[in-house]
Each structure stands twice: as C-alpha cells, then as structure tokens.
Amino acid sequence: MIILLSPAKSLDFENSFPEVEATQPRFVDDSLKIIKKLRSLSRKKISSMMGLSKELTELNYMRYHEWDTQFDKATSVPAMMAFSGEVYRGLNARGFTPKQVQFASNHLRILSGLHGVLRGSDLIRPYRLEMGTSLPVGRKKNLYAIWKEKVVGALNKDAETMENQVVINLASSEYFKAVDFDAFKGRVITPVFKDEKNGQYKVIMTWAKNARGKMARFIIENNITNPEHIKGFEDYAFNEAMSTETEWVFIR
C-alpha cells in the first residue's frame, strides 16, 4: 500500500532529524533539464510566473543556480523531513521512531514538480516549484506532460512489491492530476475530511490538510498495509453512507 502526499511550499533544512537510510531521487536527469530551464529565466520572469515576492524570488533564483545532482547529508534532507506546512505538521516525520522511518521509506511517496515522485527517504536539495507552474521544457508544454507517465510507472513498480496494490491518495488535486491513474494497475482510494459547520459537513482546507498528514502518520505508526484498516482513523470518523468505492469520507 502506497501513501501519496503533495509537497509543501515551505521547507525545513535547519532542524535536526532522525537517522534515515537515505536514497537518491529516481529522475535526476529529468530534474536537471527542468533546473536548466529555470536557470535561463530572469528574476522578473520567475517572480511573475510563480507569484513570488522580491525576497522569495531572490531565494529561489539562487536555489536554482546552486542546485546540483549530488545529494548528500551536507546539502540535502530526506523528503519526508524536508517539507513543512499543515500536512507535514500532521505527519511530524521528525518524530518517527526508527521502525516508523523504515515503514515510511518503503510506503510513503511525495509528488514533486521538480522530482516527479519521491520516496520518503529520497534526499532533496532546497527548491520551490509547484506542479501547476506553467513551465515548458523542451517539447513538453508543462510539468504535467513531463511527469504523467513517469510517475505512474514508478508507482506501478513500487506497488508490485507490496501485498496490496493500493494508493491512499492524500495529495491535493493539483498534484493528483500529475499521475496518469488510468494506467495504474491497482486501486486508488481518496480520503476526504469534512467538518461540521452550520449544520453541514464541509471540507475546511486548513484542517483537511492537517488531517491528510495525520492519516499518513496513523498508517505509518500502525504499519497498515490493508486499506480497510484506515477506517480506524481516530481524528475523524469514517462515514460509509457519504462514501463511494473510490472516495472515503471521514467526518467530525
């Protein structure tokens, strides 16, 4: 069973993290092509394309020019520890035990505009590049075109090694579109988290993002490989009446 997350815009490369048997990203050559395209852009173009402030534009302009295909512990952080934000506050990967780190390395996957898809243990350098960014590279009109087939190929290969060929999709819609799931050989389940507000159950985005991370942590903490067992998630209650075969609704 694969746990699928989106990345976050914010990064944490400063604080300590537990020991990880690190791996290397799988599509480094493709990432380098994207970086070379980004290096060809002016600061003004980066700012307008990504909607960044002057300070963030300068930071990411420098990141693109300093980026390298060598990933080591002096310059890089495992992907599951590198991102911050609501999802990753819920995940709290830096609090994992050694066994949880190993399970996450095997089962957690993070979609990425720069890397396509990352294992939790893949080392990454600092970057910012959202999947929806309108960035043509070579003959590819955007990042979706670059990654769609490659990512599903990697997920199929990973799923073949697992007892249940299931993706628990905890990614945002922006990133989920980057995967050609028509070509995925297994099953995809998308949990949806709704809170009661004014007598109705609605998705409240900040809480839903945090819940995605917490569900990922729940799966990792409990070594869950059978999708039925995610219905035991304690922060929200599974609601069968509101759910479908592919979209499982959790309410509180």
C-alpha positions as CSV (number, residue, x, y, z in Angstrom):
1,M,0.0,0.0,0.0
2,I,1.3,3.4,-1.0
3,I,0.6,6.6,0.9
4,L,0.6,9.6,-1.6
5,L,1.2,13.2,-0.4
6,S,1.8,16.5,-2.1
7,P,4.9,18.5,-1.2
8,A,4.7,21.9,0.6
9,K,5.9,25.3,-0.4
10,S,7.8,25.8,2.9
11,L,10.9,23.8,3.8
12,D,12.8,23.0,6.9
13,F,16.5,22.3,6.3
14,E,17.7,23.7,9.6
15,N,16.4,21.4,12.4
16,S,17.8,18.0,13.2
17,F,16.0,14.8,12.1
18,P,16.3,11.1,12.9
19,E,18.7,8.8,11.2
20,V,17.4,7.7,7.8
21,E,18.9,5.1,5.4
22,A,18.8,7.7,2.6
23,T,18.0,7.0,-1.1
24,Q,18.5,9.0,-4.2
25,P,15.7,10.6,-6.3
26,R,14.9,8.4,-9.4
27,F,14.5,11.0,-12.1
28,V,17.6,13.2,-11.6
29,D,18.2,13.6,-15.4
30,D,14.7,15.0,-15.9
31,S,15.1,17.2,-12.8
32,L,18.3,18.7,-14.3
33,K,16.5,19.6,-17.5
34,I,13.9,21.5,-15.5
35,I,16.6,23.2,-13.5
36,K,18.4,24.3,-16.6
37,K,15.2,25.8,-17.9
38,L,14.7,27.6,-14.6
39,R,18.3,28.9,-14.7
40,S,17.5,30.5,-18.1
41,L,14.8,32.7,-16.6
42,S,15.2,36.2,-15.3
43,R,14.3,37.1,-11.8
44,K,11.4,39.1,-13.2
45,K,10.1,36.1,-15.1
46,I,10.4,33.8,-12.0
47,S,8.5,36.3,-9.9
48,S,5.6,36.7,-12.3
49,M,5.4,33.1,-13.2
50,M,5.3,31.9,-9.6
51,G,3.7,35.0,-7.9
52,L,6.6,35.4,-5.6
53,S,7.8,38.4,-3.5
54,K,11.1,40.0,-4.3
55,E,12.7,38.2,-1.3
56,L,11.3,34.8,-2.3
57,T,12.2,35.4,-6.0
58,E,15.9,36.0,-5.0
59,L,16.0,33.0,-2.7
60,N,14.7,30.6,-5.4
61,Y,16.7,32.2,-8.1
62,M,19.8,31.3,-6.0
63,R,18.5,27.8,-5.2
64,Y,18.1,27.0,-8.9
65,H,21.7,28.2,-9.7
66,E,23.1,26.3,-6.7
67,W,21.2,23.1,-7.3
68,D,23.3,20.1,-8.1
69,T,22.7,16.4,-8.9
70,Q,24.8,15.3,-5.9
71,F,22.6,14.6,-2.9
72,D,24.4,14.1,0.4
73,K,23.7,14.8,4.0
74,A,25.7,18.0,4.0
75,T,23.4,19.6,1.4
76,S,20.2,17.6,1.4
77,V,17.4,16.3,3.7
78,P,15.2,13.2,3.3
79,A,12.0,14.4,1.5
80,M,9.6,13.3,4.3
81,M,11.6,15.5,6.7
82,A,12.3,18.4,4.3
83,F,8.8,19.9,3.9
84,S,6.8,21.9,6.4
85,G,3.2,23.3,6.4
86,E,-0.1,21.9,7.6
87,V,0.2,18.4,6.0
88,Y,3.7,17.9,7.4
89,R,2.8,19.2,10.8
90,G,0.2,16.4,10.9
91,L,2.8,13.9,9.6
92,N,5.5,15.0,12.0
93,A,8.1,12.8,10.4
94,R,10.9,14.1,12.5
95,G,9.2,12.4,15.5
96,F,9.3,9.0,13.8
97,T,10.9,6.0,15.6
98,P,13.5,4.0,13.6
99,K,10.8,1.4,12.7
100,Q,8.4,4.2,11.6
101,V,11.2,5.8,9.5
102,Q,11.7,2.4,7.7
103,F,8.0,1.9,7.1
104,A,7.7,5.5,5.7
105,S,10.7,4.9,3.5
106,N,9.0,1.9,2.0
107,H,5.4,3.2,1.7
108,L,5.4,7.0,1.6
109,R,5.6,8.8,-1.8
110,I,5.6,12.5,-2.3
111,L,4.7,14.1,-5.6
112,S,7.0,16.9,-6.8
113,G,7.2,19.4,-9.6
114,L,10.9,19.1,-9.8
115,H,11.4,15.4,-9.0
116,G,8.2,13.8,-10.2
117,V,7.7,11.4,-7.3
118,L,9.9,11.0,-4.2
119,R,10.3,8.2,-1.7
120,G,10.1,9.4,1.8
121,S,13.8,8.6,2.2
122,D,15.0,10.3,-1.0
123,L,17.4,13.2,-0.3
124,I,16.5,16.5,-1.8
125,R,18.1,20.0,-2.1
126,P,16.1,23.1,-1.3
127,Y,13.7,24.1,-4.2
128,R,10.3,25.6,-4.9
129,L,8.4,24.5,-8.0
130,E,4.7,23.8,-7.9
131,M,3.3,21.2,-10.3
132,G,0.8,23.7,-11.8
133,T,3.6,26.2,-12.8
134,S,3.3,27.0,-16.5
135,L,6.8,26.0,-17.4
136,P,7.5,24.4,-20.9
137,V,10.7,22.3,-21.0
138,G,11.9,21.1,-24.4
139,R,8.9,19.7,-26.3
140,K,6.9,19.3,-23.1
141,K,4.4,22.1,-22.6
142,N,4.3,21.9,-18.8
143,L,5.3,19.8,-15.8
144,Y,2.3,17.6,-16.0
145,A,3.4,16.5,-19.5
146,I,6.9,15.7,-18.2
147,W,5.8,13.6,-15.3
148,K,2.4,12.0,-16.0
149,E,3.8,8.7,-17.5
150,K,7.0,8.6,-15.4
151,V,5.2,8.9,-12.1
152,V,2.6,6.2,-12.7
153,G,5.3,3.9,-14.0
154,A,7.3,4.4,-10.7
155,L,4.1,3.9,-8.6
156,N,3.3,0.7,-10.6
157,K,6.8,-0.6,-10.0
158,D,6.6,0.2,-6.3
159,A,3.1,-1.3,-5.9
160,E,4.3,-4.6,-7.4
161,T,6.5,-5.2,-4.4
162,M,3.6,-4.7,-1.9
163,E,1.0,-7.0,-0.5
164,N,-1.9,-4.7,-1.6
165,Q,-1.5,-2.7,-4.8
166,V,-3.4,0.3,-3.4
167,V,-2.7,4.0,-3.4
168,I,-4.1,6.0,-0.5
169,N,-4.4,9.4,-2.2
170,L,-3.7,12.1,0.3
171,A,-2.4,14.5,-2.3
172,S,-4.1,17.8,-3.4
173,S,-6.0,17.9,-6.7
174,E,-3.2,20.0,-8.3
175,Y,-0.7,17.2,-7.7
176,F,-3.1,14.2,-8.2
177,K,-3.6,15.4,-11.8
178,A,0.1,14.8,-12.4
179,V,-0.4,11.0,-12.3
180,D,-2.0,9.0,-15.1
181,F,-4.0,6.8,-12.8
182,D,-5.8,5.3,-15.7
183,A,-2.5,3.4,-16.2
184,F,-2.2,2.4,-12.5
185,K,-2.6,-1.3,-12.2
186,G,-4.0,-1.2,-8.6
187,R,-6.7,0.6,-6.7
188,V,-6.9,4.3,-5.7
189,I,-8.7,5.4,-2.6
190,T,-9.0,9.1,-1.8
191,P,-9.9,10.0,1.8
192,V,-11.9,13.3,2.2
193,F,-12.1,15.0,5.5
194,K,-15.2,17.1,6.4
195,D,-16.0,19.1,9.5
196,E,-19.5,20.1,10.6
197,K,-20.2,23.8,10.2
198,N,-23.6,25.4,10.5
199,G,-25.3,22.0,10.4
200,Q,-23.5,20.9,7.2
201,Y,-20.3,18.8,6.6
202,K,-17.7,20.7,4.6
203,V,-14.1,20.5,3.7
204,I,-12.3,23.2,5.6
205,M,-8.9,23.3,3.8
206,T,-6.5,24.0,6.7
207,W,-8.0,21.3,8.8
208,A,-8.2,18.9,5.9
209,K,-4.5,19.4,5.0
210,N,-3.6,18.7,8.6
211,A,-5.8,15.6,8.6
212,R,-4.1,14.3,5.5
213,G,-0.8,14.4,7.3
214,K,-2.2,12.8,10.4
215,M,-3.8,10.0,8.5
216,A,-0.4,9.3,6.8
217,R,1.1,9.2,10.3
218,F,-1.6,6.9,11.5
219,I,-0.9,4.5,8.7
220,I,2.8,4.6,9.4
221,E,2.5,4.3,13.2
222,N,0.3,1.3,12.9
223,N,2.1,-0.4,10.0
224,I,-1.1,-0.5,8.0
225,T,-1.0,-2.3,4.7
226,N,-4.7,-3.2,4.4
227,P,-6.8,-0.2,3.2
228,E,-9.8,-1.3,5.3
229,H,-7.8,-0.5,8.4
230,I,-7.5,3.2,7.7
231,K,-11.2,3.4,8.6
232,G,-10.0,3.2,12.2
233,F,-8.5,6.7,12.0
234,E,-9.4,8.3,15.3
235,D,-9.2,12.1,14.5
236,Y,-12.2,11.8,12.1
237,A,-14.9,9.1,11.9
238,F,-15.4,7.1,8.7
239,N,-18.9,7.7,7.2
240,E,-19.9,4.8,5.0
241,A,-23.1,6.5,3.8
242,M,-21.3,9.5,2.4
243,S,-18.5,7.4,0.8
244,T,-18.1,5.8,-2.5
245,E,-15.8,2.9,-3.6
246,T,-13.0,5.4,-4.5
247,E,-13.8,8.3,-2.2
248,W,-13.9,7.6,1.5
249,V,-15.4,10.4,3.6
250,F,-14.3,11.0,7.2
251,I,-16.3,13.4,9.4
252,R,-16.1,15.2,12.7
